[in-house]
Amino acid sequence: MTAPELRWQVIHIYKELLFLGRNYPLGYEYFRTRLHKAFISQAHLTDGDQIRKGIARAEFVKKEIEALYYLKRYRTLKQRYENN
């Protein structure tokens, strides 16, 4: 992959994570600042393999956040229907 493709992937995963952060339990601002710090700390990377590893880590974090949201939704629905 070329550098522009990797750059596009990084920007794309960053935007996806920002979108997921809208419903983060501690608030969007908390999530956004932490996400920004995480990406800025890796901004010095120039090796394509290291950038791909960072993208893979971001994909993993994305899946973890989605799992957190699904679990929260499941618990809420379960609690609502158990009371009835």
KANOR-V127198 format. One record per run of one state. SS is the DSSP state (~ for helix, > for strand, _ for the rest). FROM is the first residue (numbers start at 0). TO is the last residue. If there is no record, write none. Layout:
SS_FROM_TO / SS_FROM_TO
This chain:
__0_1 / ~_2_22 / __23_26 / ~_27_39 / __40_46 / ~_47_82 / __83_83
